[in-house]
Every structure is written in C-alpha cells, then in structure tokens.
Amino acid sequence: MFHPRARTMLLLSLPALIIGVASSLVLIAAMKVASVFQQFLWQRLPASIGIGL
C-alpha cells in the first residue's frame, strides 16, 4: 500500500514524536524548578538574612 520509504518514515516518526513529547515535559519541569529556585534566591534568602528592602 505505502511506498517502502514512506513506511520507514512513518515507523521512525513514532519514536521522534515520543522523544519530542518527553523533551518538552523535561523542559517544563526544569522551568518549574528554576522558578522555585529563583524565588528562593531573590525573596526568601535575602529576607532570612536581613538584607531585604
């Protein structure tokens, strides 16, 4: 039904899709961790050592 190259491309697109989704989820998780770390460094840490405004 499909050309052999088309079949190969369709089969290889599934792992690529899975890798892409996994990469985006890792990036979202890294951004959440960075946001928490940024809040700690810029708000809680200065307030706890008494150098906040």
N, CA, C and O atoms as a Tripos MOL2 file, in Angstrom:
@<TRIPOS>MOLECULE
protein
  212   211    53     0     0
PROTEIN
NO_CHARGES

@<TRIPOS>ATOM
      1 N           0.8220   -1.1870    0.0000 N.3       1 MET1
      2 CA          0.0000    0.0000    0.0000 C.3       1 MET1
      3 C           0.8710    1.2570    0.0000 C.2       1 MET1
      4 O           0.7370    2.1050   -0.8830 O.2       1 MET1
      5 N           1.7560    1.3800    0.9800 N.am      2 PHE2
      6 CA          2.6550    2.5290    1.0380 C.3       2 PHE2
      7 C           3.9580    2.2040    0.3240 C.2       2 PHE2
      8 O           4.3380    1.0410    0.1910 O.2       2 PHE2
      9 N           4.6130    3.2210   -0.1170 N.am      3 HIS3
     10 CA          5.9610    3.0750   -0.6660 C.3       3 HIS3
     11 C           6.8760    2.6430    0.4830 C.2       3 HIS3
     12 O           6.6590    3.0660    1.6180 O.2       3 HIS3
     13 N           7.8790    1.8230    0.2260 N.am      4 PRO4
     14 CA          8.7580    1.3650    1.3220 C.3       4 PRO4
     15 C           9.4030    2.5060    2.1020 C.2       4 PRO4
     16 O           9.5730    2.4070    3.3170 O.2       4 PRO4
     17 N           9.7580    3.5760    1.4220 N.am      5 ARG5
     18 CA         10.3490    4.7120    2.1470 C.3       5 ARG5
     19 C           9.3090    5.3990    3.0240 C.2       5 ARG5
     20 O           9.6210    5.8370    4.1320 O.2       5 ARG5
     21 N           8.0860    5.4940    2.5390 N.am      6 ALA6
     22 CA          7.0250    6.1100    3.3380 C.3       6 ALA6
     23 C           6.7490    5.2790    4.5810 C.2       6 ALA6
     24 O           6.5330    5.8260    5.6620 O.2       6 ALA6
     25 N           6.7560    3.9810    4.4330 N.am      7 ARG7
     26 CA          6.5380    3.1000    5.5860 C.3       7 ARG7
     27 C           7.6530    3.2910    6.6150 C.2       7 ARG7
     28 O           7.3870    3.3550    7.8150 O.2       7 ARG7
     29 N           8.8840    3.3790    6.1540 N.am      8 THR8
     30 CA         10.0230    3.5920    7.0550 C.3       8 THR8
     31 C           9.9070    4.9310    7.7630 C.2       8 THR8
     32 O          10.1620    5.0300    8.9640 O.2       8 THR8
     33 N           9.5260    5.9520    7.0240 N.am      9 MET9
     34 CA          9.3820    7.2750    7.6400 C.3       9 MET9
     35 C           8.2630    7.2890    8.6730 C.2       9 MET9
     36 O           8.4010    7.9090    9.7280 O.2       9 MET9
     37 N           7.1690    6.6200    8.3850 N.am     10 LEU10
     38 CA          6.0830    6.5450    9.3600 C.3      10 LEU10
     39 C           6.5140    5.8030   10.6160 C.2      10 LEU10
     40 O           6.1710    6.2050   11.7280 O.2      10 LEU10
     41 N           7.2610    4.7290   10.4420 N.am     11 LEU11
     42 CA          7.7340    3.9760   11.6050 C.3      11 LEU11
     43 C           8.7310    4.7810   12.4320 C.2      11 LEU11
     44 O           8.7470    4.6690   13.6580 O.2      11 LEU11
     45 N           9.5590    5.5870   11.7800 N.am     12 LEU12
     46 CA         10.5400    6.3920   12.5080 C.3      12 LEU12
     47 C           9.9300    7.6490   13.1170 C.2      12 LEU12
     48 O          10.5300    8.2560   14.0040 O.2      12 LEU12
     49 N           8.7550    8.0450   12.6590 N.am     13 SER13
     50 CA          8.1350    9.2440   13.2110 C.3      13 SER13
     51 C           7.5870    8.9990   14.6170 C.2      13 SER13
     52 O           7.4920    9.9350   15.4100 O.2      13 SER13
     53 N           7.2290    7.7680   14.9340 N.am     14 LEU14
     54 CA          6.6980    7.4790   16.2690 C.3      14 LEU14
     55 C           7.7430    7.6750   17.3680 C.2      14 LEU14
     56 O           7.4380    8.3410   18.3580 O.2      14 LEU14
     57 N           8.9570    7.1330   17.2500 N.am     15 PRO15
     58 CA          9.9590    7.4230   18.2800 C.3      15 PRO15
     59 C          10.3010    8.9130   18.3470 C.2      15 PRO15
     60 O          10.5590    9.4440   19.4280 O.2      15 PRO15
     61 N          10.3030    9.5800   17.2020 N.am     16 ALA16
     62 CA         10.5950   11.0130   17.1990 C.3      16 ALA16
     63 C           9.5190   11.7800   17.9540 C.2      16 ALA16
     64 O           9.8240   12.7210   18.6860 O.2      16 ALA16
     65 N           8.2790   11.3880   17.7810 N.am     17 LEU17
     66 CA          7.1800   12.0380   18.4930 C.3      17 LEU17
     67 C           7.2920   11.8030   19.9970 C.2      17 LEU17
     68 O           7.0900   12.7240   20.7880 O.2      17 LEU17
     69 N           7.6100   10.5910   20.3850 N.am     18 ILE18
     70 CA          7.7630   10.2700   21.8100 C.3      18 ILE18
     71 C           8.9210   11.0530   22.4150 C.2      18 ILE18
     72 O           8.8010   11.5770   23.5230 O.2      18 ILE18
     73 N          10.0310   11.1380   21.7070 N.am     19 ILE19
     74 CA         11.1860   11.8920   22.1970 C.3      19 ILE19
     75 C          10.8530   13.3750   22.3060 C.2      19 ILE19
     76 O          11.2690   14.0330   23.2590 O.2      19 ILE19
     77 N          10.1150   13.9030   21.3500 N.am     20 GLY20
     78 CA          9.7300   15.3110   21.3930 C.3      20 GLY20
     79 C           8.8320   15.6290   22.5720 C.2      20 GLY20
     80 O           9.0300   16.6390   23.2470 O.2      20 GLY20
     81 N           7.8520   14.7850   22.8260 N.am     21 VAL21
     82 CA          6.9480   14.9970   23.9610 C.3      21 VAL21
     83 C           7.7160   14.8810   25.2740 C.2      21 VAL21
     84 O           7.5220   15.6930   26.1780 O.2      21 VAL21
     85 N           8.5790   13.8860   25.3860 N.am     22 ALA22
     86 CA          9.3740   13.7190   26.6070 C.3      22 ALA22
     87 C          10.2950   14.9150   26.8290 C.2      22 ALA22
     88 O          10.4630   15.3650   27.9620 O.2      22 ALA22
     89 N          10.8860   15.4250   25.7680 N.am     23 SER23
     90 CA         11.7690   16.5880   25.8850 C.3      23 SER23
     91 C          11.0080   17.8080   26.3710 C.2      23 SER23
     92 O          11.5080   18.5630   27.2050 O.2      23 SER23
     93 N           9.8060   18.0060   25.8570 N.am     24 SER24
     94 CA          9.0300   19.1640   26.2830 C.3      24 SER24
     95 C           8.6050   19.0370   27.7400 C.2      24 SER24
     96 O           8.5620   20.0350   28.4590 O.2      24 SER24
     97 N           8.2930   17.8280   28.1840 N.am     25 LEU25
     98 CA          7.9310   17.6400   29.5880 C.3      25 LEU25
     99 C           9.1250   17.8770   30.5090 C.2      25 LEU25
    100 O           8.9710   18.4460   31.5900 O.2      25 LEU25
    101 N          10.3030   17.4480   30.0900 N.am     26 VAL26
    102 CA         11.5160   17.7090   30.8740 C.3      26 VAL26
    103 C          11.7820   19.2080   30.9380 C.2      26 VAL26
    104 O          12.1680   19.7210   31.9880 O.2      26 VAL26
    105 N          11.5850   19.9120   29.8370 N.am     27 LEU27
    106 CA         11.7950   21.3560   29.8210 C.3      27 LEU27
    107 C          10.8080   22.0660   30.7420 C.2      27 LEU27
    108 O          11.1950   22.9900   31.4570 O.2      27 LEU27
    109 N           9.5600   21.6580   30.7380 N.am     28 ILE28
    110 CA          8.5660   22.2600   31.6300 C.3      28 ILE28
    111 C           8.9490   22.0230   33.0870 C.2      28 ILE28
    112 O           8.8470   22.9340   33.9080 O.2      28 ILE28
    113 N           9.3870   20.8140   33.4150 N.am     29 ALA29
    114 CA          9.8060   20.5110   34.7880 C.3      29 ALA29
    115 C          11.0220   21.3390   35.1830 C.2      29 ALA29
    116 O          11.0910   21.8320   36.3090 O.2      29 ALA29
    117 N          11.9780   21.5000   34.2770 N.am     30 ALA30
    118 CA         13.1630   22.3080   34.5710 C.3      30 ALA30
    119 C          12.7890   23.7680   34.7900 C.2      30 ALA30
    120 O          13.3740   24.4360   35.6430 O.2      30 ALA30
    121 N          11.8270   24.2670   34.0330 N.am     31 MET31
    122 CA         11.3880   25.6500   34.2170 C.3      31 MET31
    123 C          10.7080   25.8380   35.5670 C.2      31 MET31
    124 O          10.8850   26.8760   36.2040 O.2      31 MET31
    125 N           9.9300   24.8490   36.0170 N.am     32 LYS32
    126 CA          9.2830   24.9250   37.3290 C.3      32 LYS32
    127 C          10.3320   24.9360   38.4420 C.2      32 LYS32
    128 O          10.2320   25.7230   39.3830 O.2      32 LYS32
    129 N          11.3370   24.0660   38.3340 N.am     33 VAL33
    130 CA         12.4070   24.0190   39.3380 C.3      33 VAL33
    131 C          13.1740   25.3360   39.3490 C.2      33 VAL33
    132 O          13.5070   25.8450   40.4190 O.2      33 VAL33
    133 N          13.4560   25.8910   38.1840 N.am     34 ALA34
    134 CA         14.1700   27.1630   38.0980 C.3      34 ALA34
    135 C          13.3540   28.2900   38.7130 C.2      34 ALA34
    136 O          13.9140   29.1830   39.3480 O.2      34 ALA34
    137 N          12.0440   28.2580   38.5340 N.am     35 SER35
    138 CA         11.1840   29.2890   39.1160 C.3      35 SER35
    139 C          11.2110   29.2380   40.6410 C.2      35 SER35
    140 O          11.2910   30.2750   41.3000 O.2      35 SER35
    141 N          11.1440   28.0390   41.1960 N.am     36 VAL36
    142 CA         11.2050   27.8890   42.6530 C.3      36 VAL36
    143 C          12.5660   28.3430   43.1700 C.2      36 VAL36
    144 O          12.6430   29.0330   44.1860 O.2      36 VAL36
    145 N          13.6360   27.9620   42.4810 N.am     37 PHE37
    146 CA         14.9820   28.3540   42.8840 C.3      37 PHE37
    147 C          15.1590   29.8670   42.8040 C.2      37 PHE37
    148 O          15.7870   30.4620   43.6790 O.2      37 PHE37
    149 N          14.6120   30.4930   41.7640 N.am     38 GLN38
    150 CA         14.7010   31.9440   41.6160 C.3      38 GLN38
    151 C          13.9550   32.6460   42.7470 C.2      38 GLN38
    152 O          14.4500   33.6250   43.3040 O.2      38 GLN38
    153 N          12.7800   32.1550   43.0840 N.am     39 GLN39
    154 CA         12.0180   32.7560   44.1760 C.3      39 GLN39
    155 C          12.7930   32.6460   45.4840 C.2      39 GLN39
    156 O          12.8130   33.5930   46.2700 O.2      39 GLN39
    157 N          13.4270   31.5070   45.7240 N.am     40 PHE40
    158 CA         14.2170   31.3340   46.9380 C.3      40 PHE40
    159 C          15.3820   32.3170   46.9750 C.2      40 PHE40
    160 O          15.6230   32.9590   47.9970 O.2      40 PHE40
    161 N          16.1120   32.4360   45.8540 N.am     41 LEU41
    162 CA         17.2970   33.2920   45.8320 C.3      41 LEU41
    163 C          16.9640   34.7720   45.9570 C.2      41 LEU41
    164 O          17.7100   35.5160   46.5930 O.2      41 LEU41
    165 N          15.8660   35.2120   45.3660 N.am     42 TRP42
    166 CA         15.5850   36.6380   45.3050 C.3      42 TRP42
    167 C          14.6110   37.1250   46.3630 C.2      42 TRP42
    168 O          14.5190   38.3320   46.5840 O.2      42 TRP42
    169 N          13.8750   36.2300   47.0320 N.am     43 GLN43
    170 CA         12.9090   36.6870   48.0230 C.3      43 GLN43
    171 C          13.1750   36.1120   49.4050 C.2      43 GLN43
    172 O          13.3250   36.8640   50.3680 O.2      43 GLN43
    173 N          13.2330   34.8200   49.5140 N.am     44 ARG44
    174 CA         13.3330   34.2030   50.8400 C.3      44 ARG44
    175 C          14.7230   34.3130   51.4430 C.2      44 ARG44
    176 O          14.8490   34.5780   52.6380 O.2      44 ARG44
    177 N          15.7560   34.1180   50.6570 N.am     45 LEU45
    178 CA         17.1200   34.1700   51.1830 C.3      45 LEU45
    179 C          17.4800   35.5630   51.6950 C.2      45 LEU45
    180 O          17.9690   35.6670   52.8200 O.2      45 LEU45
    181 N          17.2660   36.6400   50.9360 N.am     46 PRO46
    182 CA         17.5870   37.9640   51.4740 C.3      46 PRO46
    183 C          16.7640   38.3130   52.7160 C.2      46 PRO46
    184 O          17.2720   38.9410   53.6440 O.2      46 PRO46
    185 N          15.5040   37.9070   52.7310 N.am     47 ALA47
    186 CA         14.6710   38.1960   53.9000 C.3      47 ALA47
    187 C          15.1570   37.4190   55.1210 C.2      47 ALA47
    188 O          15.0940   37.9290   56.2390 O.2      47 ALA47
    189 N          15.6320   36.2110   54.9260 N.am     48 SER48
    190 CA         16.0600   35.4060   56.0670 C.3      48 SER48
    191 C          17.3890   35.8800   56.6520 C.2      48 SER48
    192 O          17.6470   35.6620   57.8360 O.2      48 SER48
    193 N          18.2380   36.5250   55.8460 N.am     49 ILE49
    194 CA         19.4990   37.0250   56.3980 C.3      49 ILE49
    195 C          19.4600   38.5330   56.6520 C.2      49 ILE49
    196 O          20.4700   39.1300   57.0260 O.2      49 ILE49
    197 N          18.2980   39.1400   56.4490 N.am     50 GLY50
    198 CA         18.0970   40.5360   56.8310 C.3      50 GLY50
    199 C          18.6330   41.5690   55.8640 C.2      50 GLY50
    200 O          18.9630   42.6760   56.2900 O.2      50 GLY50
    201 N          18.7350   41.2600   54.5900 N.am     51 ILE51
    202 CA         19.2160   42.2640   53.6440 C.3      51 ILE51
    203 C          18.1350   42.6860   52.6500 C.2      51 ILE51
    204 O          18.4280   43.3420   51.6500 O.2      51 ILE51
    205 N          16.8890   42.3120   52.9260 N.am     52 GLY52
    206 CA         15.7920   42.6900   52.0360 C.3      52 GLY52
    207 C          15.4320   44.1550   52.2070 C.2      52 GLY52
    208 O          15.8290   44.8050   53.1740 O.2      52 GLY52
    209 N          14.6810   44.6530   51.2570 N.am     53 LEU53
    210 CA         14.2530   46.0500   51.3340 C.3      53 LEU53
    211 C          13.2000   46.1630   52.3450 C.2      53 LEU53
    212 O          12.6860   47.2570   52.5820 O.2      53 LEU53
@<TRIPOS>BOND
     1     1     2 1
     2     2     3 1
     3     3     4 2
     4     3     5 am
     5     5     6 1
     6     6     7 1
     7     7     8 2
     8     7     9 am
     9     9    10 1
    10    10    11 1
    11    11    12 2
    12    11    13 am
    13    13    14 1
    14    14    15 1
    15    15    16 2
    16    15    17 am
    17    17    18 1
    18    18    19 1
    19    19    20 2
    20    19    21 am
    21    21    22 1
    22    22    23 1
    23    23    24 2
    24    23    25 am
    25    25    26 1
    26    26    27 1
    27    27    28 2
    28    27    29 am
    29    29    30 1
    30    30    31 1
    31    31    32 2
    32    31    33 am
    33    33    34 1
    34    34    35 1
    35    35    36 2
    36    35    37 am
    37    37    38 1
    38    38    39 1
    39    39    40 2
    40    39    41 am
    41    41    42 1
    42    42    43 1
    43    43    44 2
    44    43    45 am
    45    45    46 1
    46    46    47 1
    47    47    48 2
    48    47    49 am
    49    49    50 1
    50    50    51 1
    51    51    52 2
    52    51    53 am
    53    53    54 1
    54    54    55 1
    55    55    56 2
    56    55    57 am
    57    57    58 1
    58    58    59 1
    59    59    60 2
    60    59    61 am
    61    61    62 1
    62    62    63 1
    63    63    64 2
    64    63    65 am
    65    65    66 1
    66    66    67 1
    67    67    68 2
    68    67    69 am
    69    69    70 1
    70    70    71 1
    71    71    72 2
    72    71    73 am
    73    73    74 1
    74    74    75 1
    75    75    76 2
    76    75    77 am
    77    77    78 1
    78    78    79 1
    79    79    80 2
    80    79    81 am
    81    81    82 1
    82    82    83 1
    83    83    84 2
    84    83    85 am
    85    85    86 1
    86    86    87 1
    87    87    88 2
    88    87    89 am
    89    89    90 1
    90    90    91 1
    91    91    92 2
    92    91    93 am
    93    93    94 1
    94    94    95 1
    95    95    96 2
    96    95    97 am
    97    97    98 1
    98    98    99 1
    99    99   100 2
   100    99   101 am
   101   101   102 1
   102   102   103 1
   103   103   104 2
   104   103   105 am
   105   105   106 1
   106   106   107 1
   107   107   108 2
   108   107   109 am
   109   109   110 1
   110   110   111 1
   111   111   112 2
   112   111   113 am
   113   113   114 1
   114   114   115 1
   115   115   116 2
   116   115   117 am
   117   117   118 1
   118   118   119 1
   119   119   120 2
   120   119   121 am
   121   121   122 1
   122   122   123 1
   123   123   124 2
   124   123   125 am
   125   125   126 1
   126   126   127 1
   127   127   128 2
   128   127   129 am
   129   129   130 1
   130   130   131 1
   131   131   132 2
   132   131   133 am
   133   133   134 1
   134   134   135 1
   135   135   136 2
   136   135   137 am
   137   137   138 1
   138   138   139 1
   139   139   140 2
   140   139   141 am
   141   141   142 1
   142   142   143 1
   143   143   144 2
   144   143   145 am
   145   145   146 1
   146   146   147 1
   147   147   148 2
   148   147   149 am
   149   149   150 1
   150   150   151 1
   151   151   152 2
   152   151   153 am
   153   153   154 1
   154   154   155 1
   155   155   156 2
   156   155   157 am
   157   157   158 1
   158   158   159 1
   159   159   160 2
   160   159   161 am
   161   161   162 1
   162   162   163 1
   163   163   164 2
   164   163   165 am
   165   165   166 1
   166   166   167 1
   167   167   168 2
   168   167   169 am
   169   169   170 1
   170   170   171 1
   171   171   172 2
   172   171   173 am
   173   173   174 1
   174   174   175 1
   175   175   176 2
   176   175   177 am
   177   177   178 1
   178   178   179 1
   179   179   180 2
   180   179   181 am
   181   181   182 1
   182   182   183 1
   183   183   184 2
   184   183   185 am
   185   185   186 1
   186   186   187 1
   187   187   188 2
   188   187   189 am
   189   189   190 1
   190   190   191 1
   191   191   192 2
   192   191   193 am
   193   193   194 1
   194   194   195 1
   195   195   196 2
   196   195   197 am
   197   197   198 1
   198   198   199 1
   199   199   200 2
   200   199   201 am
   201   201   202 1
   202   202   203 1
   203   203   204 2
   204   203   205 am
   205   205   206 1
   206   206   207 1
   207   207   208 2
   208   207   209 am
   209   209   210 1
   210   210   211 1
   211   211   212 2
@<TRIPOS>SUBSTRUCTURE
     1 MET1         2 RESIDUE 1 A MET
     2 PHE2         6 RESIDUE 1 A PHE
     3 HIS3        10 RESIDUE 1 A HIS
     4 PRO4        14 RESIDUE 1 A PRO
     5 ARG5        18 RESIDUE 1 A ARG
     6 ALA6        22 RESIDUE 1 A ALA
     7 ARG7        26 RESIDUE 1 A ARG
     8 THR8        30 RESIDUE 1 A THR
     9 MET9        34 RESIDUE 1 A MET
    10 LEU10       38 RESIDUE 1 A LEU
    11 LEU11       42 RESIDUE 1 A LEU
    12 LEU12       46 RESIDUE 1 A LEU
    13 SER13       50 RESIDUE 1 A SER
    14 LEU14       54 RESIDUE 1 A LEU
    15 PRO15       58 RESIDUE 1 A PRO
    16 ALA16       62 RESIDUE 1 A ALA
    17 LEU17       66 RESIDUE 1 A LEU
    18 ILE18       70 RESIDUE 1 A ILE
    19 ILE19       74 RESIDUE 1 A ILE
    20 GLY20       78 RESIDUE 1 A GLY
    21 VAL21       82 RESIDUE 1 A VAL
    22 ALA22       86 RESIDUE 1 A ALA
    23 SER23       90 RESIDUE 1 A SER
    24 SER24       94 RESIDUE 1 A SER
    25 LEU25       98 RESIDUE 1 A LEU
    26 VAL26      102 RESIDUE 1 A VAL
    27 LEU27      106 RESIDUE 1 A LEU
    28 ILE28      110 RESIDUE 1 A ILE
    29 ALA29      114 RESIDUE 1 A ALA
    30 ALA30      118 RESIDUE 1 A ALA
    31 MET31      122 RESIDUE 1 A MET
    32 LYS32      126 RESIDUE 1 A LYS
    33 VAL33      130 RESIDUE 1 A VAL
    34 ALA34      134 RESIDUE 1 A ALA
    35 SER35      138 RESIDUE 1 A SER
    36 VAL36      142 RESIDUE 1 A VAL
    37 PHE37      146 RESIDUE 1 A PHE
    38 GLN38      150 RESIDUE 1 A GLN
    39 GLN39      154 RESIDUE 1 A GLN
    40 PHE40      158 RESIDUE 1 A PHE
    41 LEU41      162 RESIDUE 1 A LEU
    42 TRP42      166 RESIDUE 1 A TRP
    43 GLN43      170 RESIDUE 1 A GLN
    44 ARG44      174 RESIDUE 1 A ARG
    45 LEU45      178 RESIDUE 1 A LEU
    46 PRO46      182 RESIDUE 1 A PRO
    47 ALA47      186 RESIDUE 1 A ALA
    48 SER48      190 RESIDUE 1 A SER
    49 ILE49      194 RESIDUE 1 A ILE
    50 GLY50      198 RESIDUE 1 A GLY
    51 ILE51      202 RESIDUE 1 A ILE
    52 GLY52      206 RESIDUE 1 A GLY
    53 LEU53      210 RESIDUE 1 A LEU
